[in-house]
Amino acid sequence: MPVDPGPFDCMPELLAAARVAPVVRIPYLEEHAWVVCEPELVRTALTHPKMAKDITLVPQFMRKPGLMVGSQPPPEYARAMIMSDGEDHARIRRVHQPVLSPRNTERWGERVGVKVGGFLDELEQSRSSDSAEVDVVTDYTHRVPLAFISEMLGLPLEAERRLRSITDVMLYSSDYPARQEAVGALFGAVESWVQNPAPLRDGVITGFLAAADGPDKVTEGEVIVWTVGMIITGYETTGSLISASLYEALRRPSEERPGTDEEIKSWIEEALRVHPPFPHPTWRFPTEDIELGGYLIPKGAPVQVSIAAANRKPGEGADSFEAARGGHGHLSFGLGMHYCIGASLVRLEAQIAVREFLRRFPRARLSTGSSVEWESEWMIRRLSALPAVLN
């Protein structure tokens, strides 16, 4: 199983590993890691009290600059939500909770609708002819969440293009020095906005800064780390979900595509099941020897749980995309205390973006003869391009 990022699709190898054994030991860097594949064991691992995510438990061989874990700041500077446990994790969720409340999610949805309408207008106006080809990924599906997360955070208007170029290198380049440089560039950009908030619009960053004197005493370092985390999860993964959902629609005749709001919701859930943006969530580290399905995983060993494999239970036609299934039982947002705090907002963004695209361009289709390719980093998977004719 590859561990270096680059222009490959990780899904076939993740599913192949699941056919080997319920739990698989693989080479990773200069050591070994474990991958939990069997659906019920994945559920157990996601909620196991001794399967920790605390950044202090990361073994030294994984602290390689440019890797997602190796690029995490030290805990004395700030802890990220995805690499914390216990009271640290609970406190970070408390601070984020008001931003992602049901009332705010509804308000954010209105802003997503405005941005979606604008991008669809641009697509319509930019076509040179009815048969002109567009790349739905670069022209639409990744523009929507990038524009939205930028507004949500209150970033300067000129930040969007810079963020796209930085995150593309940081998450997908196979050049480790370039990745390390991109990580530094992203932290540097966010640090400059946090330390000099005058150019910022009102948004999440200014809200975090205002919480510095609140009961949870948010530090400047935490605002920087949390903002970086929201950029990655709020942009890359949402764009991946919108792309996958439209890919499954455009490869089918128009009469088989979703039309009603309920059909759109089921479509999005099935896309989450078949094409999880995070085929693996972030690493876990046992705080003692743990037995899973007859396999003994030693204390401190890095463990991944395969969401990709768990979402496709053998014998249920799980490899096929069937919208009527509605993604039943998928784990793409996790489980337990680390369940994705922004899941409702991600779903809403995807529903709006897919619904409005299909209504605006009901005869859109994949370009004849074009290839659709997926690219992966160890934890993130997305379509690199989606050539289509809007017709």
DOLOKOL-478584 format. One record per residue (C-alpha): x, y, z. Coordinates in steps of 0.25 Angstrom, whole numbers, padded with zeros to 4 digits, always signed. Layout:
N
XYZ...
This chain:
391
+0000+0000+0000+0006+0013-0004+0009+0024+0006+0015+0035-0003+0005+0045-0008+0004+0047-0023-0005+0045-0035-0011+0031-0032-0024+0026-0027-0023+0020-0013-0037+0013-0013-0033+0000-0021-0022-0003-0011-0030+0001+0001-0041-0009-0004-0031-0019-0007-0025-0019+0007-0039-0022+0012-0039-0034+0004-0026-0039+0010-0030-0039+0025-0039-0031+0035-0027-0025+0041-0014-0023+0032+0000-0019+0036+0007-0011+0026+0021-0005+0024+0020+0010+0027+0032+0019+0025+0044+0012+0032+0034+0004+0042+0020-0002+0041+0006+0002+0043-0007-0005+0044-0020-0003+0036-0033-0008+0042-0042-0012+0030-0054-0020+0035-0067-0012+0037-0070-0016+0051-0055-0015+0055-0055-0001+0049-0066+0003+0058-0059-0003+0070-0046+0005+0067-0053+0018+0064-0060+0018+0078-0049+0010+0086-0045+0017+0099-0031+0012+0098-0029+0017+0083-0024+0031+0085-0021+0042+0075-0013+0051+0084-0002+0058+0077+0008+0054+0088+0007+0040+0085+0012+0041+0070+0025+0032+0069+0037+0039+0065+0039+0033+0052+0025+0039+0047+0030+0053+0051+0034+0056+0037+0032+0070+0032+0022+0070+0020+0014+0059+0026+0001+0062+0031+0004+0057+0045+0019+0062+0045+0014+0076+0041+0005+0078+0053+0010+0088+0063+0015+0084+0077+0004+0083+0087+0010+0094+0096+0007+0103+0084-0007+0098+0081-0015+0085+0079-0023+0082+0067-0037+0076+0069-0033+0064+0061-0021+0061+0069-0026+0063+0083-0034+0055+0093-0041+0056+0106-0043+0070+0112-0034+0076+0102-0043+0071+0091-0056+0075+0098-0051+0089+0100-0048+0091+0086-0061+0086+0081-0068+0095+0091-0061+0107+0085-0065+0102+0071-0079+0098+0074-0086+0112+0073-0080+0114+0059-0087+0102+0054-0100+0102+0062-0113+0099+0054-0116+0114+0054-0103+0118+0048-0103+0106+0038-0116+0111+0033-0110+0125+0031-0097+0119+0025-0106+0111+0015-0112+0125+0010-0098+0130+0007-0094+0117+0000-0107+0118-0009-0102+0132-0013-0088+0128-0017-0093+0116-0024-0103+0124-0033-0091+0134-0036-0082+0122-0041-0093+0116-0049-0095+0130-0056-0081+0130-0059-0081+0116-0065-0093+0119-0073-0087+0132-0078-0073+0127-0081-0077+0116-0091-0073+0119-0105-0083+0109-0110-0093+0098-0105-0083+0088-0108-0071+0095-0101-0064+0086-0091-0063+0091-0076-0055+0085-0065-0066+0084-0054-0055+0083-0043-0047+0095-0046-0058+0103-0051-0069+0100-0040-0068+0089-0030-0055+0094-0023-0058+0109-0025-0071+0108-0017-0065+0103-0003-0053+0111-0005-0061+0124-0007-0070+0120+0005-0059+0116+0015-0052+0129+0012-0064+0137+0015-0068+0129+0027-0054+0131+0033-0054+0146+0029-0042+0145+0020-0038+0156+0011-0044+0155-0003-0030+0153-0010-0027+0140-0001-0035+0130-0009-0026+0128-0021-0014+0127-0012-0021+0117-0003-0024+0108-0015-0009+0108-0019-0004+0105-0005-0013+0094-0002-0011+0087-0015+0004+0086-0012+0002+0083+0002-0008+0072+0001-0004+0065-0012+0010+0068-0017+0020+0056-0016+0031+0067-0014+0033+0067+0001+0042+0080+0001+0031+0086-0007+0020+0081+0003+0028+0086+0015+0029+0100+0008+0014+0100+0006+0011+0096+0020+0020+0108+0024+0013+0117+0014-0001+0113+0019+0003+0115+0034+0010+0128+0031-0002+0134+0023-0012+0130+0035-0002+0135+0045-0001+0149+0038-0017+0150+0038-0018+0146+0052-0007+0155+0057-0012+0167+0048-0027+0165+0047-0030+0179+0042-0032+0174+0027-0041+0163+0032-0056+0163+0030-0065+0159+0042-0064+0144+0042-0059+0132+0050-0045+0137+0052-0050+0150+0058-0059+0142+0067-0048+0133+0072-0040+0145+0075-0051+0151+0083-0052+0138+0091-0038+0140+0096-0044+0146+0109-0055+0136+0110-0056+0124+0119-0048+0115+0110-0037+0125+0109-0033+0123+0094-0019+0126+0090-0014+0133+0078-0007+0120+0074-0020+0112+0075-0027+0122+0066-0016+0119+0056-0016+0104+0057-0031+0103+0057-0032+0113+0045-0023+0104+0037-0031+0092+0041-0044+0098+0036-0038+0102+0023-0033+0088+0020-0046+0081+0025-0056+0092+0020-0050+0093+0006-0043+0081+0001-0052+0070+0006-0065+0078+0003-0060+0080-0011-0057+0065-0013-0071+0062-0008-0078+0071-0018-0069+0066-0029-0072+0052-0026-0087+0054-0026-0087+0062-0039-0078+0051-0045-0088+0040-0042-0100+0049-0047-0093+0053-0060-0089+0039-0064-0104+0035-0064-0115+0039-0073-0123+0051-0068-0135+0043-0064-0127+0035-0054-0122+0047-0047-0127+0053-0034-0138+0064-0035-0145+0066-0022-0138+0071-0009-0140+0057-0003-0134+0050-0015-0122+0060-0014-0120+0057+0000-0120+0042-0002-0110+0044-0014-0100+0052-0005-0101+0041+0005-0098+0030-0005-0086+0038-0011-0081+0039+0004-0082+0024+0005-0075+0021-0009-0066+0032-0010-0062+0037+0004-0053+0049+0004-0045+0043+0015-0044+0028+0012-0036+0028+0025-0037+0038+0036-0025+0043+0044-0016+0033+0052-0019+0026+0065-0009+0021+0075-0012+0010+0085-0009+0014+0099-0007-0001+0103-0007-0014+0095-0021-0016+0088-0027-0028+0082-0036-0026+0070-0042-0038+0063-0031-0047+0068-0020-0038+0064-0011-0032+0075-0007-0017+0072+0004-0013+0081+0004-0001+0090+0008+0012+0082+0007+0006+0068+0001+0015+0058-0013+0011+0054-0022+0015+0042-0036+0011+0041-0041+0009+0027-0054+0016+0025-0053+0012+0010-0054-0002+0013-0064-0001+0025-0074+0007+0016-0074-0005+0006-0079-0017+0013-0077-0030+0005-0089-0037-0001-0098-0025-0002-0094-0020-0016-0086-0009-0008-0077-0006-0019-0088+0000-0028-0094+0014-0026-0109+0012-0023-0116+0025-0019-0128+0018-0013-0118+0012-0002-0116+0026+0002-0102+0023+0008-0108+0014+0019-0098+0012+0030-0086+0020+0024-0076+0025+0034-0070+0036+0025-0072+0046+0036-0066+0037+0047-0072+0032+0060-0072+0035+0074-0066+0047+0081-0058+0050+0068-0070+0050+0059-0068+0062+0049-0073+0075+0056-0076+0081+0042-0084+0069+0036-0097+0077+0035-0091+0089+0028-0083+0080+0019-0096+0072+0015-0103+0086+0013-0092+0091+0004-0092+0079-0005-0107+0078-0006-0108+0093-0010-0097+0092-0020-0102+0079-0027-0116+0082-0027-0114+0096-0033-0104+0091-0044-0114+0080-0048-0125+0090-0049-0117+0100-0057-0111+0090-0066-0121+0078-0067-0114+0073-0080-0100+0073-0076-0092+0061-0078-0078+0056-0077-0069+0059-0089-0068+0048-0099-0055+0041-0099-0050+0049-0087-0043+0041-0075-0047+0044-0061-0036+0042-0051-0035+0042-0036-0023+0046-0028-0020+0043-0013-0012+0047-0002-0011+0037+0009-0024+0042+0016-0031+0050+0005-0036+0046-0008-0042+0055-0019-0045+0056-0034-0034+0063-0041-0043+0068-0053-0057+0066-0057-0058+0069-0072-0073+0072-0076-0081+0078-0087-0092+0087-0081-0101+0086-0094
